Amino acid sequence: MAETRSANCGPVCLNRSPDSEAVVETTENRKRSRSQFPDQSPIKTRSPAKWRSPGGCKLSCSPKSPRKRLSDQFSQRPKWNPRDPVQMQAVKEALHVATVPTNVACREDEQKRILEFCKACIEQEKAGSLYVCGSPGTGKSLSVDKVKDLLAVWSKEVGFQSLDILAINCTSLTNTSGIFSKILEKFHSRKKTSNGFLPLQDLQNLFSRKKQSSSRKMMLIIVDEMDYLITKDCAVLHNLFMLTTFPFSRCILIGIANAIDLADRFLPKLESLNCKPVVITFRAYSKDQILKILHQRLMVLQFDVFQPLALEFCARKVAAASGDMRRALGVCRSAVEVLEAQLRDATRNEDADIVMFDHMDIALSKAFKSAVVDTIRSLPQHQQVILCSLVKLFRQCKKNATTLGELNKSYLETCKSSQIPAVGTLEFTNMCKVLSDQGLLKVGQSREDKLKKVTLQIDSSDITFAFKGIRFFQTCLE
């Protein structure tokens, strides 16, 4: 069998007579060569490219290491010239958070759910509300904007009347009730004389009259940063969602907020008012998702900018910390600037023409040295108030530990002085556990919750720095 295999492979046998070296090509000659040398060893020199293992795999096809595969991918396109200002600007623009991608990768399922909800409302000419929540930098606003564009195309294709669209960012409101004035202005229904009615009352009257509503187009209202609507008056949030329950309302309300617990805190009340929204949660990006989005951003360029290992390092680090895509883009831009600074430095003999692992390591170190401050700033409002209450309590009592019961009293006083509604005791305890899980607090063990020892796991200066310049939290800390 070994003789037959070597003959089929066609190599030259070792230690044979000159006659055997002439044996080539025809099957008859091959048979004759085997009959001439029945006792000769079948060992032959083999061409690695032609010899096959019993499984049919070529020897030259041994699996490549991950580093080798990344190197191959890395060399697929030409490298860039970081000294070219035009190319450098193109790279920075591709990685800027303000640059809107053509499609929002890794959020297809969430977009589909939002789109199908809006389509159903339009087809049935029925109002509805949706609550989109998730941590910062998880693609919520981008996804809703994409759905808005898809709805416009779909409405035109199927022959529905185009939507009226109103986008409101609550951070721009001077007061929470101002949101109703903006909605009313969009309808162009308010006369110069409003009979003394408030904007909310005008809207409620508008959505209660069939005659006024029969010829009106559907309206898509997108309310971003909805967390801000609960800073002073919870009724604003309730009344906003209740606009979709009036018999002749044609509003599709989409609320966007970073506070994942906002729905849990207000859903029971909204449900009792028969205006419970559909909740869609955006999870933090994973390492693979961050890497995919970074590659999508860089595909618009005609050259390779990053070493693949450097990009993977960035994705892994950001995913482990927060899963915030905006932070990942910021780190990549910072790494590009590190390379740019090194090239400008005449004292360094820097000849790198691509962002390497070391450049990314420097950028990540800069970005995450203030990770605690960023985490505090991204917390839901009531968790931020708890931290402020703890710092205030420690200042007054001149100690670095307290109990959950004492902290709850301080929290209630802070909410009262700031004129915001406080959460219940059970929810307060759960929030403290969340802060403990994030490494900001440490909650000890006790049979009674109110006797559990509470200490800060971070420097109190990080909390005061995080809220520097924000009047509301400055008041909470006083």
C-alpha positions in Angstrom: 0.0 0.0 0.0 2.8 2.4 0.8 4.4 1.7 -2.6 1.2 2.4 -4.4 0.7 5.7 -2.6 4.2 6.9 -3.3 3.8 6.1 -6.9 0.6 8.0 -7.2 2.2 11.0 -5.6 4.9 10.9 -8.3 8.1 11.5 -6.3 11.6 10.0 -7.1 12.7 7.0 -5.0 16.0 7.1 -3.1 18.9 4.7 -3.7 17.6 3.3 -7.0 19.4 2.2 -10.1 19.5 4.4 -13.1 16.9 2.2 -14.8 14.4 3.1 -12.1 14.9 6.8 -12.5 13.5 6.5 -16.0 10.2 5.2 -14.8 7.6 8.0 -15.4 4.1 8.9 -16.5 2.4 5.8 -17.8 0.5 3.3 -15.5 2.2 0.4 -17.2 5.7 1.8 -16.5 4.7 2.4 -12.8 3.6 -1.2 -12.4 6.8 -2.3 -14.0 8.9 -0.2 -11.6 7.2 -1.8 -8.7 7.8 -5.3 -10.0 11.5 -4.5 -10.7 12.2 -3.5 -7.0 9.9 -5.7 -4.8 12.2 -5.5 -1.7 13.2 -1.9 -1.9 12.2 0.4 0.9 9.3 2.7 -0.2 10.8 5.8 1.5 10.7 8.6 -0.9 11.1 12.4 -0.9 7.7 14.0 -0.9 6.6 17.4 -1.9 4.8 18.9 1.1 2.3 20.6 -1.1 1.2 17.3 -2.7 1.4 14.8 0.1 -2.0 14.4 1.9 -2.7 13.1 5.3 -5.2 10.3 5.8 -7.8 12.9 6.6 -7.1 14.6 3.2 -5.5 17.7 4.7 -2.3 19.1 3.2 0.7 19.4 5.5 1.1 23.0 4.4 -2.4 23.8 5.7 -1.5 23.7 9.4 -3.7 26.1 11.4 -2.4 29.6 11.9 -2.0 31.1 15.3 -4.4 33.9 16.2 -1.5 36.4 16.0 -0.7 35.2 12.4 -4.3 35.5 11.3 -4.4 39.0 12.7 -1.2 39.8 10.9 -2.7 38.6 7.6 -5.8 40.7 8.1 -3.6 43.6 9.0 -1.7 43.4 5.7 -4.8 43.3 3.5 -4.8 47.0 2.7 -2.1 49.6 2.4 -1.0 51.5 5.5 -1.7 55.1 5.8 0.7 58.1 6.0 0.1 59.7 9.4 2.2 62.7 8.3 -0.4 63.5 5.6 -2.7 66.1 7.2 -5.6 65.1 4.9 -5.4 61.5 5.8 -5.0 62.3 9.5 -8.2 64.4 9.4 -10.1 61.7 7.6 -9.1 59.2 10.3 -10.2 61.5 13.1 -13.6 62.2 11.4 -14.2 58.5 10.9 -13.7 57.9 14.7 -15.7 61.0 15.9 -18.9 60.3 17.8 -20.7 63.0 15.8 -20.1 61.0 12.6 -23.3 59.1 11.9 -22.7 55.7 10.4 -24.8 54.5 7.4 -26.2 51.7 9.5 -26.2 51.0 13.2 -24.4 47.6 13.6 -25.2 45.1 16.3 -28.5 46.7 17.1 -30.6 45.0 14.3 -33.0 43.2 16.7 -33.7 46.4 18.8 -34.3 48.4 15.6 -36.6 45.8 14.3 -38.7 45.8 17.4 -39.0 49.6 17.4 -39.8 49.6 13.7 -42.5 46.9 14.0 -44.1 48.7 16.9 -44.3 52.0 15.0 -45.6 50.3 11.8 -48.4 48.6 13.8 -49.5 52.0 15.3 -49.5 53.6 11.8 -51.5 50.8 10.2 -54.1 50.8 13.0 -54.1 54.6 13.3 -53.6 54.0 17.0 -51.5 55.9 19.5 -48.8 54.0 21.5 -45.8 54.5 23.7 -42.3 53.0 23.8 -39.6 53.3 26.5 -36.0 52.8 25.2 -33.5 52.5 28.0 -29.9 51.4 28.5 -26.5 52.6 29.7 -24.8 55.5 27.9 -23.1 54.8 24.6 -25.2 51.7 23.7 -26.8 53.1 20.5 -30.2 54.1 21.7 -30.5 57.5 20.0 -28.8 56.3 16.8 -31.1 53.3 16.5 -34.2 55.5 17.0 -33.0 58.0 14.4 -32.4 55.1 12.0 -35.9 53.8 12.6 -37.3 57.3 12.0 -35.6 57.3 8.5 -36.9 53.7 7.8 -40.4 54.7 8.7 -40.4 57.6 6.2 -39.3 55.2 3.4 -41.8 52.6 4.4 -44.7 55.0 4.6 -43.9 56.3 1.1 -43.6 52.7 -0.3 -47.0 51.5 1.1 -48.8 54.7 0.4 -49.4 56.0 4.0 -49.4 59.6 4.8 -46.0 60.9 5.9 -45.5 61.2 9.6 -45.1 64.5 11.6 -41.9 64.1 13.5 -41.0 66.0 16.7 -37.6 65.3 18.4 -37.1 66.8 21.9 -34.0 66.7 24.1 -35.1 67.2 27.6 -31.8 68.8 28.6 -32.8 71.8 26.5 -36.0 72.4 28.5 -36.0 75.3 31.0 -38.7 73.5 33.0 -40.2 70.0 32.6 -43.7 71.2 31.7 -42.2 73.0 28.7 -42.4 69.8 26.8 -46.1 70.2 26.3 -45.6 73.6 24.7 -43.2 72.1 22.2 -45.7 69.4 21.3 -48.5 71.9 20.9 -46.5 74.1 18.7 -45.8 71.2 16.4 -49.5 70.7 15.9 -50.1 74.3 14.9 -53.5 74.0 16.5 -53.2 76.6 19.2 -54.8 80.0 18.4 -53.7 83.3 19.7 -56.3 83.0 22.4 -56.1 79.8 24.4 -59.1 80.5 26.7 -56.7 80.4 29.7 -55.9 76.8 29.2 -52.4 75.4 29.8 -50.6 73.6 27.0 -51.3 70.3 28.5 -55.0 71.0 28.8 -55.0 72.2 25.1 -53.4 68.9 24.1 -55.9 66.9 26.1 -58.8 68.7 24.6 -57.3 68.3 21.1 -57.0 64.5 21.5 -60.5 64.2 22.9 -62.3 65.7 19.8 -63.0 63.4 16.9 -63.6 66.3 14.5 -60.2 67.8 15.2 -58.5 64.5 15.0 -60.0 62.9 11.9 -57.8 64.6 9.3 -54.7 64.8 11.4 -51.5 62.9 10.5 -49.8 60.5 12.8 -47.1 62.2 14.9 -43.9 60.5 16.1 -42.6 62.2 19.2 -39.1 61.3 20.2 -38.2 62.4 23.8 -34.4 61.9 24.5 -32.9 62.2 28.0 -36.3 61.5 29.5 -34.5 61.1 32.9 -34.7 64.9 33.3 -38.5 64.9 33.4 -38.5 63.5 36.9 -36.2 66.0 38.6 -39.0 68.1 40.0 -42.5 66.9 39.0 -43.3 63.2 38.4 -46.7 64.3 37.1 -45.1 65.6 33.9 -43.9 62.1 33.0 -47.3 60.5 33.8 -49.2 63.2 31.8 -46.8 62.8 28.8 -47.5 59.0 28.6 -51.2 59.6 29.2 -51.4 61.6 26.0 -51.3 58.3 24.1 -54.5 57.0 25.9 -56.9 59.7 24.7 -59.5 58.3 22.3 -58.5 60.4 19.3 -54.8 60.7 20.0 -52.5 59.9 17.1 -49.2 60.2 18.9 -46.5 57.6 18.8 -44.3 58.4 21.9 -40.7 57.1 22.1 -38.9 57.9 25.3 -35.2 57.4 25.6 -33.3 57.4 28.9 -30.1 56.1 30.4 -31.8 55.1 33.7 -32.7 51.4 33.3 -34.6 51.6 36.6 -36.8 54.4 35.5 -39.4 52.0 34.0 -39.4 49.9 37.2 -40.0 53.0 39.4 -42.9 54.4 37.3 -44.4 51.4 35.5 -46.8 50.5 38.3 -48.2 54.0 38.3 -48.3 54.1 34.5 -50.0 50.8 34.4 -52.7 52.0 36.8 -53.2 54.9 34.5 -53.6 52.5 31.5 -50.6 54.0 29.8 -47.9 51.5 30.4 -45.2 51.7 27.6 -43.5 48.9 25.8 -39.9 48.7 27.2 -36.9 47.9 25.0 -33.6 47.6 26.8 -30.2 48.2 25.1 -27.5 46.1 26.7 -23.9 47.2 26.9 -21.7 46.3 23.9 -19.6 43.2 24.1 -15.9 43.0 23.0 -16.9 41.4 19.6 -19.6 44.0 19.0 -17.2 46.9 19.8 -14.6 45.4 17.4 -17.2 45.0 14.7 -18.3 48.6 14.9 -14.8 49.9 14.9 -14.0 47.9 11.8 -17.2 49.4 10.2 -16.1 52.9 11.0 -12.6 52.3 9.5 -13.9 50.7 6.3 -14.6 54.1 4.8 -10.8 54.6 4.7 -8.7 53.2 1.9 -5.8 52.3 4.2 -5.1 50.5 7.5 -4.7 52.7 10.5 -4.5 50.3 13.5 -2.7 47.2 14.3 -5.4 44.5 14.8 -4.0 43.6 18.2 -4.3 47.3 19.2 -8.0 47.4 18.2 -8.8 44.1 19.9 -7.1 45.4 23.1 -9.3 48.6 23.0 -12.5 46.6 22.5 -11.7 44.1 25.3 -10.8 46.9 27.8 -13.9 49.1 27.1 -16.3 46.1 27.1 -15.0 45.0 30.5 -15.3 48.5 31.9 -18.6 49.8 30.5 -19.5 48.6 27.0 -19.7 52.3 26.0 -19.1 52.6 22.3 -18.5 56.4 22.5 -15.7 55.7 24.9 -14.2 53.2 22.5 -14.2 55.7 19.7 -12.7 58.3 22.0 -9.9 55.9 23.0 -9.1 55.2 19.4 -8.9 58.9 18.5 -6.7 59.4 21.5 -4.4 56.6 20.3 -4.1 58.3 16.9 -3.2 61.5 18.6 -0.5 59.7 20.7 1.1 58.6 17.4 0.7 62.0 15.9 2.4 63.6 18.9 5.3 61.1 18.8 5.9 61.9 15.1 6.0 65.6 15.9 8.6 65.1 18.6 12.0 65.7 17.0 13.8 64.1 19.9 12.2 60.7 19.2 13.3 58.5 16.4 9.7 57.4 15.6 9.1 55.8 12.3 5.8 54.0 13.0 3.3 54.4 10.2 0.4 52.8 12.0 -1.2 52.9 15.5 0.4 50.1 17.5 -0.4 48.2 20.7 1.8 50.6 22.7 0.0 53.7 21.4 -3.4 52.1 22.4 -2.0 51.2 25.8 -1.1 54.9 26.5 -4.5 56.0 25.3 -6.4 53.5 27.4 -4.4 54.5 30.5 -5.4 58.2 30.0 -9.0 57.3 29.4 -9.5 55.0 32.4 -7.6 57.0 35.0 -10.9 59.0 35.5 -13.2 55.9 35.1 -14.7 56.4 38.6 -15.8 60.0 37.8 -17.3 58.8 34.5 -19.2 56.0 36.3 -20.6 58.4 38.8 -21.8 60.8 36.1 -23.5 58.0 34.2 -25.5 56.7 37.2 -29.3 57.2 37.4 -30.2 60.3 39.3 -31.4 58.8 42.6 -28.2 56.7 42.9 -26.2 60.0 42.4 -28.3 61.6 45.2 -27.5 58.6 47.5 -23.8 59.3 46.9 -24.2 63.0 47.6 -26.2 62.2 50.8 -23.4 59.9 52.0 -20.7 62.5 51.4 -22.8 65.1 53.2 -23.4 62.8 56.1 -19.7 62.0 56.5 -18.9 65.7 56.5 -21.5 66.5 59.1 -20.6 63.6 61.4 -16.9 63.7 60.7 -16.7 59.9 60.2 -16.2 57.5 57.3 -18.8 54.9 58.1 -22.6 54.8 58.8 -25.5 52.5 58.6 -28.1 52.0 55.9 -30.8 53.5 58.2 -28.8 56.7 58.8 -28.0 57.0 55.1 -31.7 56.6 54.2 -32.6 59.5 56.6 -29.9 61.6 55.0 -31.2 60.7 51.5 -34.8 61.6 52.4 -33.7 65.0 53.7 -31.7 65.6 50.5 -34.7 64.7 48.4 -37.0 67.0 50.4 -34.6 70.0 50.3 -34.1 69.4 46.5 -37.9 69.0 45.9 -37.6 65.6 44.2 -39.7 62.5 45.1 -37.8 59.9 47.2 -38.0 56.2 46.5 -39.3 53.7 49.0 -37.1 51.9 51.6 -37.0 48.7 49.6 -35.9 50.4 46.4 -33.4 52.5 48.3 -31.8 49.3 49.7 -31.7 47.8 46.2 -30.0 50.9 44.9 -27.3 50.7 47.6 -26.7 47.1 46.6 -26.2 48.2 43.0 -23.7 50.9 44.0 -22.0 48.2 46.1 -21.8 45.9 43.0 -20.2 48.7 41.1 -17.5 49.1 43.7 -18.6 52.6 44.8 -20.0 51.6 48.2 -19.5 48.7 50.6 -22.6 47.4 52.3 -21.9 45.1 55.3 -23.9 42.2 56.7 -26.7 42.4 59.3 -30.0 40.7 60.1 -31.7 44.1 59.7 -31.1 46.1 56.6 -31.1 49.4 58.5 -28.2 48.2 60.7 -26.0 47.3 57.8 -22.7 49.2 57.8 -22.1 51.4 54.8 -18.7 52.8 53.7 -17.3 54.6 50.7 -15.1 52.5 48.4 -13.9 55.6 46.5 -12.5 59.0 47.5 -15.2 61.5 48.3 -13.4 64.0 46.1 -14.2 61.9 43.1 -17.9 62.5 43.9 -17.6 66.2 44.4 -15.5 66.5 41.2 -18.0 64.5 39.2 -20.8 67.0 40.1 -18.7 70.1 39.8 -20.6 72.8 38.0 -24.0 71.1 38.3 -26.2 73.3 40.5 -28.6 70.6 41.5 -26.0 68.3 42.9 -24.0 71.1 44.4 -27.1 71.9 46.4 -27.4 68.2 47.4 -23.8 68.3 48.7 -24.3 71.5 50.8 
